Amino acid sequence: MPYVNIRITREGATAAQKAELIEGVTQLLQDVLGKNRSTTFVIIDEVDTDNWGVGGEPVTKLRAAANAARGET
């Protein structure tokens, strides 16, 4: 009984995109490992960018700095 946990930042992944991830991961486990689709669990956790850090900085701050560097607001 495979359990796959996907964590992404909460930045607008659509329901269709999440459904595609669920289907794709399920199919991959079936194709590669022969796992039963009906007992494969795929969970998608969306995390606020304030709660996700890289290199000691919150992603919110990193994205703001990158946008400012490109002249975006």
Z-matrix of the N, CA and C atoms (Angstrom, degrees):
N
C 1 1.442
C 2 1.528 1 108.34
N 3 1.338 2 118.36 1 91.81
C 4 1.462 3 121.61 2 -179.85
C 5 1.529 4 111.93 3 -68.32
N 6 1.308 5 114.10 4 143.77
C 7 1.460 6 122.82 5 174.70
C 8 1.519 7 106.65 6 -129.99
N 9 1.323 8 116.93 7 118.88
C 10 1.462 9 121.90 8 -179.27
C 11 1.520 10 107.64 9 -118.53
N 12 1.323 11 116.34 10 128.87
C 13 1.458 12 121.84 11 178.30
C 14 1.524 13 108.37 12 -114.40
N 15 1.322 14 116.33 13 118.31
C 16 1.457 15 122.98 14 178.19
C 17 1.523 16 107.08 15 -106.64
N 18 1.315 17 116.75 16 127.31
C 19 1.461 18 120.98 17 176.89
C 20 1.517 19 108.52 18 -116.01
N 21 1.326 20 114.14 19 127.18
C 22 1.457 21 121.00 20 178.25
C 23 1.522 22 108.41 21 -132.61
N 24 1.327 23 116.25 22 158.57
C 25 1.450 24 118.84 23 174.60
C 26 1.535 25 108.32 24 -74.89
N 27 1.330 26 114.73 25 147.63
C 28 1.466 27 120.73 26 -179.48
C 29 1.526 28 108.25 27 -80.42
N 30 1.326 29 114.86 28 91.53
C 31 1.473 30 119.92 29 -177.74
C 32 1.523 31 111.57 30 -139.06
N 33 1.291 32 116.62 31 33.20
C 34 1.450 33 118.52 32 171.43
C 35 1.507 34 117.08 33 97.65
N 36 1.329 35 119.01 34 22.36
C 37 1.464 36 118.72 35 172.51
C 38 1.525 37 107.35 36 -62.88
N 39 1.296 38 116.47 37 129.91
C 40 1.461 39 120.48 38 -176.92
C 41 1.534 40 110.66 39 -79.70
N 42 1.317 41 114.47 40 163.73
C 43 1.461 42 119.75 41 176.28
C 44 1.529 43 109.97 42 -59.94
N 45 1.322 44 116.85 43 -37.54
C 46 1.469 45 120.66 44 179.21
C 47 1.530 46 111.02 45 -65.45
N 48 1.319 47 117.51 46 -40.65
C 49 1.464 48 120.57 47 178.64
C 50 1.524 49 110.76 48 -65.61
N 51 1.325 50 116.84 49 -41.40
C 52 1.463 51 120.02 50 178.79
C 53 1.520 52 110.92 51 -66.07
N 54 1.320 53 117.13 52 -39.40
C 55 1.465 54 120.71 53 176.95
C 56 1.528 55 110.46 54 -62.60
N 57 1.329 56 117.01 55 -37.80
C 58 1.468 57 121.33 56 177.86
C 59 1.531 58 111.02 57 -65.55
N 60 1.334 59 116.68 58 -40.15
C 61 1.461 60 119.95 59 175.68
C 62 1.527 61 111.20 60 -61.43
N 63 1.321 62 116.35 61 -46.52
C 64 1.463 63 121.02 62 -179.68
C 65 1.522 64 110.92 63 -60.12
N 66 1.316 65 116.70 64 -46.93
C 67 1.467 66 120.91 65 179.45
C 68 1.522 67 110.85 66 -64.00
N 69 1.334 68 116.32 67 -45.51
C 70 1.460 69 120.24 68 -176.94
C 71 1.518 70 113.14 69 -63.76
N 72 1.322 71 117.00 70 -43.50
C 73 1.467 72 120.51 71 179.12
C 74 1.519 73 110.57 72 -66.21
N 75 1.321 74 115.86 73 -41.97
C 76 1.466 75 120.15 74 178.65
C 77 1.525 76 110.69 75 -61.04
N 78 1.329 77 116.38 76 -44.90
C 79 1.463 78 120.92 77 179.51
C 80 1.521 79 111.23 78 -64.47
N 81 1.328 80 117.12 79 -40.72
C 82 1.461 81 121.55 80 179.15
C 83 1.532 82 111.07 81 -60.54
N 84 1.320 83 117.09 82 -44.63
C 85 1.463 84 120.55 83 178.65
C 86 1.525 85 111.71 84 -65.20
N 87 1.320 86 115.91 85 -35.61
C 88 1.466 87 119.42 86 176.74
C 89 1.526 88 110.25 87 -67.92
N 90 1.325 89 117.56 88 -46.13
C 91 1.459 90 121.95 89 -176.77
C 92 1.530 91 113.01 90 -68.06
N 93 1.324 92 116.25 91 -44.59
C 94 1.462 93 120.15 92 -172.49
C 95 1.525 94 112.27 93 -85.42
N 96 1.324 95 116.35 94 -41.90
C 97 1.469 96 119.52 95 -174.62
C 98 1.524 97 114.21 96 -110.82
N 99 1.333 98 116.88 97 -1.83
C 100 1.452 99 119.98 98 179.82
C 101 1.519 100 113.46 99 70.30
N 102 1.321 101 117.88 100 26.35
C 103 1.457 102 121.71 101 -177.29
C 104 1.521 103 111.57 102 -77.68
N 105 1.309 104 114.71 103 147.95
C 106 1.461 105 122.58 104 -179.93
C 107 1.529 106 109.74 105 -75.47
N 108 1.315 107 116.58 106 125.41
C 109 1.464 108 121.39 107 -179.57
C 110 1.526 109 111.89 108 -59.30
N 111 1.312 110 116.29 109 -37.03
C 112 1.472 111 119.47 110 -174.23
C 113 1.525 112 113.25 111 -72.63
N 114 1.329 113 117.14 112 -12.24
C 115 1.466 114 119.43 113 177.93
C 116 1.526 115 111.79 114 -119.30
N 117 1.341 116 116.06 115 19.89
C 118 1.468 117 121.52 116 177.70
C 119 1.527 118 108.64 117 -101.17
N 120 1.317 119 115.18 118 124.49
C 121 1.452 120 121.61 119 -179.69
C 122 1.521 121 109.45 120 -107.52
N 123 1.332 122 116.89 121 131.06
C 124 1.459 123 122.60 122 175.50
C 125 1.524 124 107.04 123 -126.04
N 126 1.320 125 115.91 124 121.71
C 127 1.451 126 122.21 125 -178.92
C 128 1.527 127 108.02 126 -115.91
N 129 1.327 128 116.37 127 132.35
C 130 1.463 129 120.68 128 176.02
C 131 1.522 130 107.84 129 -112.97
N 132 1.325 131 115.62 130 118.63
C 133 1.458 132 122.19 131 174.79
C 134 1.516 133 108.23 132 -102.34
N 135 1.325 134 116.08 133 128.35
C 136 1.457 135 120.91 134 175.18
C 137 1.521 136 108.40 135 -104.98
N 138 1.323 137 115.84 136 126.45
C 139 1.451 138 122.49 137 -174.42
C 140 1.525 139 108.79 138 -113.96
N 141 1.340 140 116.26 139 131.92
C 142 1.462 141 119.84 140 175.31
C 143 1.519 142 109.63 141 -59.41
N 144 1.327 143 116.60 142 143.37
C 145 1.459 144 119.87 143 -178.58
C 146 1.532 145 112.42 144 -63.95
N 147 1.336 146 118.00 145 -21.28
C 148 1.471 147 120.77 146 174.09
C 149 1.524 148 111.22 147 -68.37
N 150 1.319 149 116.91 148 -21.54
C 151 1.463 150 122.61 149 -176.64
C 152 1.523 151 113.09 150 -104.30
N 153 1.319 152 117.47 151 12.81
C 154 1.466 153 122.55 152 -179.31
C 155 1.520 154 107.01 153 -128.20
N 156 1.305 155 116.63 154 121.34
C 157 1.458 156 119.53 155 -178.03
C 158 1.512 157 112.72 156 -118.89
N 159 1.332 158 114.97 157 148.95
C 160 1.462 159 122.08 158 176.59
C 161 1.525 160 106.97 159 -137.30
N 162 1.306 161 116.77 160 128.08
C 163 1.459 162 120.42 161 177.43
C 164 1.521 163 113.73 162 60.84
N 165 1.324 164 117.04 163 30.33
C 166 1.450 165 121.13 164 178.20
C 167 1.514 166 115.16 165 84.92
N 168 1.324 167 117.82 166 4.78
C 169 1.459 168 122.16 167 -178.80
C 170 1.527 169 110.57 168 -124.11
N 171 1.334 170 117.86 169 142.50
C 172 1.461 171 119.49 170 173.28
C 173 1.528 172 110.17 171 -65.47
N 174 1.306 173 116.44 172 144.36
C 175 1.464 174 120.87 173 -179.51
C 176 1.524 175 110.65 174 -59.79
N 177 1.325 176 118.09 175 -33.97
C 178 1.467 177 120.62 176 178.04
C 179 1.526 178 110.31 177 -55.84
N 180 1.321 179 116.75 178 -45.48
C 181 1.464 180 121.85 179 -179.51
C 182 1.526 181 110.81 180 -68.12
N 183 1.328 182 116.88 181 -41.84
C 184 1.465 183 120.69 182 179.20
C 185 1.524 184 111.08 183 -62.72
N 186 1.331 185 117.16 184 -43.22
C 187 1.468 186 120.59 185 179.91
C 188 1.521 187 110.69 186 -65.44
N 189 1.344 188 117.19 187 -40.32
C 190 1.461 189 120.81 188 179.25
C 191 1.533 190 110.28 189 -62.51
N 192 1.323 191 116.73 190 -43.07
C 193 1.466 192 120.61 191 178.99
C 194 1.522 193 110.80 192 -64.48
N 195 1.320 194 117.26 193 -41.13
C 196 1.475 195 120.60 194 179.08
C 197 1.512 196 110.59 195 -65.19
N 198 1.327 197 117.77 196 -41.00
C 199 1.458 198 121.22 197 178.53
C 200 1.523 199 111.21 198 -65.49
N 201 1.341 200 116.73 199 -40.29
C 202 1.469 201 120.56 200 178.55
C 203 1.526 202 110.50 201 -64.11
N 204 1.316 203 116.95 202 -39.24
C 205 1.463 204 120.96 203 179.26
C 206 1.523 205 112.09 204 -64.20
N 207 1.335 206 115.81 205 -29.46
C 208 1.476 207 120.74 206 177.81
C 209 1.509 208 112.14 207 -89.34
N 210 1.350 209 116.56 208 -1.31
C 211 1.468 210 119.96 209 -179.91
C 212 1.507 211 113.37 210 82.05
N 213 1.334 212 117.53 211 14.64
C 214 1.459 213 121.59 212 178.22
C 215 1.520 214 109.26 213 -93.76
N 216 1.328 215 115.38 214 157.87
C 217 1.465 216 118.64 215 176.36
C 218 1.490 217 111.88 216 -109.09
